[in-house]
Amino acid sequence: MMAASPKHLLFAFMAGAGLSACGPADTPDELEAGPRFKMAGKLEHEKLDEASGMAPGYNGVFFVHNDGRDHLFAIDGTGRNLGRMKVKDARNRDWEDITRILDDDFPLLVIGDTGDNMGTRNKVRLYFIEEPDPDDFNGKVRPVHKLDIRYPDGPRDVESIAWDPISDMILLLSKRDVPPRLYGVPRDLALVEQELEADFLGEIHPLPPPTRTDILSSPKRGFWVSQPTAMDISRDGRLAAVLTYRSLYLYERKEHESWLEAFQREPAEFKGPPGLHDEAVAFTLDQKSIYIATERRPAPLHRLDLDEAVFREIRRETPAEP
């Protein structure tokens, strides 16, 4: 059967939802809700043109990779290029995210070759790489371990992975399922086994669906704005960030709560930064800010500072009376 065109999907959506192209759009307050993102800079390296994963490193460094090509880039908090590393003995079928784990307090970067747009991959792969030193930022790096992962319910397109230091699991969140499905791989097993079946942990609370404004403003991509494209968990394991093409969603885990339980609550939504190609998100190691990068050039680097206003949004608190 021929796939429906974006235009046909647009009118089907509008008809099913009782919407009209001439109807009123979402209000400005809805579009501007929440604290504003700040422009931190731009990704400087010209080859960093499809950033789809980002993880923090020591001394304010971020490690970023493209959706294609087997290179790892080092940048600072303004996007300034610090180096490009060739990842040897690794294949980029569809690198979609990167996370940072600690193995006996020794940092490892984990690249997720987990993209599966067509839903045909019976196995996906994680590459474990020692966090490079600044002296190696323009050299070559090699994985110290590779892990093939199967899903218990068949192939899944996953663009969001993050390490939870409390449960000590590498979490994977599916992109195209509604609601998204959460999987986990224990870190200790991931570092010694060659192949594992991920644990299906459960479904998360559904993310807000596309709005009329999303569809009308971008008929080609507006339908996909609720799909998770990146994820990160703060260093202390207390906060989680899930990125979509429209919004950043933040969750706070309560004491003795699993991430699956925390993901059952409605998250705090921060619309933006502007753009329909945002696919990389990372907390800073000091947990004071969140950075977001995009797949397209010119590639802005945005920052959301985790101030009191943000935590009020997460906890749904009202500001105190002056």
C-alpha positions as CSV (number, residue, x, y, z in Angstrom):
1,M,0.0,0.0,0.0
2,M,1.3,3.5,-0.9
3,A,2.2,5.6,2.1
4,A,-0.1,8.6,2.7
5,S,1.5,11.9,1.9
6,P,2.0,14.5,4.6
7,K,-0.8,16.6,3.1
8,H,-3.2,13.7,3.2
9,L,-2.2,12.9,6.8
10,L,-2.7,16.6,7.6
11,F,-6.2,16.7,6.5
12,A,-7.0,13.3,8.0
13,F,-5.7,14.6,11.4
14,M,-7.6,17.8,11.1
15,A,-10.8,16.0,10.2
16,G,-10.5,13.4,12.9
17,A,-9.8,16.1,15.5
18,G,-12.5,18.4,14.2
19,L,-9.9,21.1,13.3
20,S,-9.9,23.6,10.5
21,A,-7.0,25.2,8.8
22,C,-8.8,28.5,9.3
23,G,-9.4,28.0,13.0
24,P,-7.5,29.9,15.8
25,A,-4.0,28.7,16.6
26,D,-2.7,28.0,20.1
27,T,-2.4,31.1,22.2
28,P,1.0,32.8,22.6
29,D,1.0,31.9,26.3
30,E,0.8,28.2,25.4
31,L,3.6,28.6,22.8
32,E,5.9,30.5,25.2
33,A,5.2,28.5,28.4
34,G,8.0,27.9,30.8
35,P,11.5,29.4,31.3
36,R,13.4,30.4,28.2
37,F,16.3,28.6,26.6
38,K,19.5,30.5,26.2
39,M,21.7,30.4,23.1
40,A,25.0,29.1,24.4
41,G,26.8,29.1,21.0
42,K,27.0,27.2,17.8
43,L,28.6,23.9,16.9
44,E,31.8,25.1,15.3
45,H,33.2,22.0,13.5
46,E,31.8,21.9,9.9
47,K,31.7,18.1,9.9
48,L,29.4,18.2,13.0
49,D,26.3,18.6,10.8
50,E,24.0,15.9,12.2
51,A,24.5,15.9,15.9
52,S,22.3,13.2,17.4
53,G,24.0,12.4,20.7
54,M,25.8,14.3,23.5
55,A,27.3,13.4,26.8
56,P,29.3,15.5,29.4
57,G,32.9,15.0,30.3
58,Y,35.3,16.4,32.8
59,N,36.2,20.2,32.7
60,G,33.1,21.3,30.9
61,V,33.7,19.2,27.8
62,F,30.9,17.6,25.9
63,F,31.3,14.6,23.5
64,V,29.1,14.7,20.5
65,H,28.5,12.3,17.6
66,N,26.8,12.5,14.2
67,D,23.9,10.4,13.0
68,G,26.3,9.2,10.3
69,R,30.1,8.8,10.2
70,D,32.2,7.1,12.8
71,H,33.7,10.1,14.6
72,L,33.5,11.5,18.1
73,F,33.7,15.3,18.6
74,A,34.8,17.2,21.7
75,I,33.3,20.6,22.2
76,D,33.1,23.1,25.1
77,G,29.9,24.8,26.4
78,T,29.9,27.3,23.6
79,G,30.2,24.7,20.8
80,R,33.8,25.5,20.2
81,N,35.7,22.6,18.5
82,L,38.2,20.9,20.8
83,G,38.9,18.0,18.5
84,R,37.6,15.2,16.3
85,M,38.4,11.5,17.1
86,K,38.1,8.6,14.7
87,V,36.3,5.7,16.4
88,K,38.2,2.6,15.1
89,D,36.7,-0.9,15.0
90,A,33.2,0.5,15.1
91,R,30.5,0.8,12.5
92,N,27.9,3.6,12.4
93,R,24.7,2.0,11.1
94,D,22.6,4.5,13.0
95,W,24.3,6.1,16.0
96,E,21.5,7.9,17.9
97,D,22.7,8.7,21.4
98,I,25.6,8.6,23.8
99,T,25.7,8.3,27.6
100,R,28.4,8.3,30.3
101,I,28.7,5.6,32.8
102,L,31.2,4.9,35.7
103,D,32.9,1.6,36.0
104,D,34.7,1.5,39.4
105,D,34.7,5.3,39.2
106,F,36.3,5.2,35.8
107,P,34.3,7.0,33.1
108,L,33.2,5.3,30.0
109,L,31.3,6.7,27.0
110,V,28.6,4.5,25.6
111,I,27.6,5.1,22.0
112,G,24.2,3.7,21.1
113,D,24.0,2.3,17.5
114,T,20.3,1.8,18.2
115,G,18.4,3.6,15.4
116,D,16.1,1.4,13.4
117,N,13.8,3.6,11.3
118,M,12.4,0.6,9.4
119,G,12.1,-1.7,12.4
120,T,14.2,-4.5,10.8
121,R,17.2,-4.8,13.1
122,N,17.1,-8.0,15.3
123,K,20.1,-6.7,17.2
124,V,21.5,-3.2,18.0
125,R,24.8,-2.4,19.5
126,L,26.4,-0.4,22.2
127,Y,30.1,0.7,22.0
128,F,32.0,1.3,25.2
129,I,34.9,3.8,25.0
130,E,37.2,5.1,27.6
131,E,36.6,8.8,28.1
132,P,39.3,10.4,26.0
133,D,41.9,12.7,27.6
134,P,42.4,16.2,26.1
135,D,45.7,14.9,24.5
136,D,43.6,12.4,22.5
137,F,41.0,14.8,21.2
138,N,42.5,14.8,17.7
139,G,43.6,11.1,17.6
140,K,41.9,7.7,17.4
141,V,39.9,5.9,20.0
142,R,38.7,2.2,20.1
143,P,35.9,0.5,22.0
144,V,37.0,-1.5,25.0
145,H,33.8,-3.5,24.7
146,K,30.9,-4.1,22.4
147,L,27.5,-5.3,23.3
148,D,24.7,-6.5,21.0
149,I,21.2,-6.0,22.4
150,R,17.9,-7.7,21.5
151,Y,14.5,-6.5,22.6
152,P,12.0,-9.1,24.0
153,D,9.2,-7.8,21.9
154,G,10.9,-7.4,18.6
155,P,12.9,-4.6,16.8
156,R,12.5,-1.1,18.2
157,D,13.7,2.3,17.0
158,V,15.6,3.8,19.9
159,E,17.2,7.2,19.9
160,S,17.3,7.8,23.7
161,I,19.7,6.0,26.1
162,A,20.9,7.1,29.5
163,W,22.7,5.5,32.5
164,D,20.9,5.5,35.8
165,P,23.5,5.5,38.6
166,I,21.0,4.4,41.2
167,S,19.6,1.3,39.6
168,D,23.0,0.9,37.7
169,M,21.1,0.2,34.5
170,I,21.5,1.6,31.0
171,L,18.0,2.7,30.0
172,L,16.7,2.7,26.4
173,L,13.5,4.6,25.4
174,S,11.7,3.7,22.2
175,K,10.8,6.4,19.7
176,R,7.9,5.3,17.6
177,D,5.8,3.5,20.2
178,V,2.8,5.4,21.6
179,P,3.3,5.5,24.5
180,P,7.1,5.1,24.5
181,R,8.5,1.8,25.9
182,L,11.3,1.7,28.4
183,Y,13.9,-1.0,28.5
184,G,17.0,-1.6,30.7
185,V,20.3,-3.4,30.6
186,P,22.3,-3.9,33.9
187,R,25.7,-2.2,33.6
188,D,27.6,-5.0,35.2
189,L,26.3,-7.5,32.7
190,A,26.6,-5.1,29.8
191,L,30.4,-4.9,30.4
192,V,31.0,-8.6,30.4
193,E,28.5,-10.1,28.0
194,Q,28.7,-10.1,24.2
195,E,24.9,-10.2,23.7
196,L,22.0,-9.6,26.0
197,E,18.2,-9.3,25.9
198,A,17.1,-6.0,27.3
199,D,14.5,-6.1,30.1
200,F,11.2,-4.5,29.2
201,L,10.4,-2.3,32.1
202,G,7.1,-0.9,31.0
203,E,5.4,2.0,29.2
204,I,5.9,5.6,30.3
205,H,3.1,8.2,30.6
206,P,2.2,9.3,27.1
207,L,3.8,12.5,26.0
208,P,1.5,15.3,24.7
209,P,0.4,14.6,21.1
210,P,1.0,17.0,18.2
211,T,-1.2,20.2,18.4
212,R,-3.0,21.9,15.5
213,T,-0.2,24.5,15.5
214,D,2.5,21.7,15.2
215,I,0.7,20.2,12.2
216,L,-0.1,23.5,10.4
217,S,3.3,25.0,10.9
218,S,5.2,21.9,9.6
219,P,3.0,19.4,7.7
220,K,6.0,17.2,6.9
221,R,7.4,16.9,10.5
222,G,4.6,18.2,12.7
223,F,3.2,14.7,13.2
224,W,6.4,13.5,14.8
225,V,7.0,16.2,17.4
226,S,6.1,13.9,20.3
227,Q,8.7,11.2,19.6
228,P,11.6,10.9,22.0
229,T,14.9,11.8,20.2
230,A,17.3,11.9,23.2
231,M,17.5,11.3,26.9
232,D,19.8,11.9,29.8
233,I,19.8,11.4,33.6
234,S,21.6,13.7,36.0
235,R,24.8,12.6,37.7
236,D,23.0,12.0,41.0
237,G,20.2,10.0,39.3
238,R,17.5,12.4,40.5
239,L,16.5,14.2,37.3
240,A,15.8,12.9,33.8
241,A,15.5,14.8,30.6
242,V,13.6,13.5,27.6
243,L,13.9,15.5,24.3
244,T,11.4,15.5,21.4
245,Y,11.3,17.6,18.3
246,R,9.0,20.1,20.0
247,S,9.9,20.1,23.7
248,L,12.2,19.2,26.6
249,Y,10.5,17.1,29.3
250,L,11.9,17.0,32.8
251,Y,11.1,14.4,35.5
252,E,12.2,14.3,39.1
253,R,12.4,11.0,40.9
254,K,11.3,10.6,44.4
255,E,13.3,8.7,47.0
256,H,13.1,4.9,46.6
257,E,11.3,5.3,43.3
258,S,12.3,3.6,40.1
259,W,12.5,5.6,36.8
260,L,9.5,3.6,35.5
261,E,7.5,4.8,38.4
262,A,8.7,8.4,38.0
263,F,7.9,8.3,34.3
264,Q,4.3,7.5,35.1
265,R,3.8,11.1,36.2
266,E,3.1,13.9,33.7
267,P,6.4,15.7,33.2
268,A,7.2,19.4,33.2
269,E,7.2,20.5,29.6
270,F,9.5,23.3,28.3
271,K,8.6,24.1,24.8
272,G,11.6,24.8,22.6
273,P,14.3,25.5,21.7
274,P,13.0,26.4,18.3
275,G,13.5,23.8,15.6
276,L,12.3,20.4,14.5
277,H,15.7,18.6,14.4
278,D,16.8,18.6,18.1
279,E,18.3,15.2,18.8
280,A,20.9,15.6,21.5
281,V,20.6,16.5,25.2
282,A,22.9,16.4,28.2
283,F,23.1,17.5,31.8
284,T,26.3,19.2,32.8
285,L,28.3,17.2,35.4
286,D,27.6,19.8,38.0
287,Q,23.9,19.4,37.3
288,K,23.3,23.1,36.9
289,S,22.3,23.2,33.3
290,I,21.0,21.1,30.4
291,Y,22.4,21.5,26.8
292,I,20.6,20.7,23.6
293,A,22.0,20.3,20.1
294,T,20.4,19.9,16.7
295,E,21.0,17.9,13.6
296,R,21.1,20.7,11.1
297,R,23.6,23.5,10.3
298,P,24.0,26.2,11.3
299,A,23.7,24.2,14.5
300,P,22.8,26.3,17.6
301,L,23.7,25.0,21.0
302,H,21.0,25.9,23.6
303,R,21.2,25.8,27.4
304,L,18.5,25.6,30.0
305,D,19.7,26.6,33.5
306,L,18.2,24.6,36.3
307,D,17.2,27.5,38.5
308,E,14.4,27.8,41.0
309,A,11.9,28.6,38.3
310,V,12.6,25.4,36.5
311,F,12.3,23.3,39.7
312,R,9.0,25.1,40.4
313,E,7.8,23.9,37.0
314,I,9.0,20.4,37.7
315,R,7.3,20.2,41.1
316,R,4.3,22.3,40.0
317,E,4.8,24.8,42.7
318,T,3.6,28.4,42.7
319,P,6.0,31.2,43.5
320,A,6.0,32.4,47.1
321,E,4.2,35.7,47.8
322,P,6.7,38.7,48.1
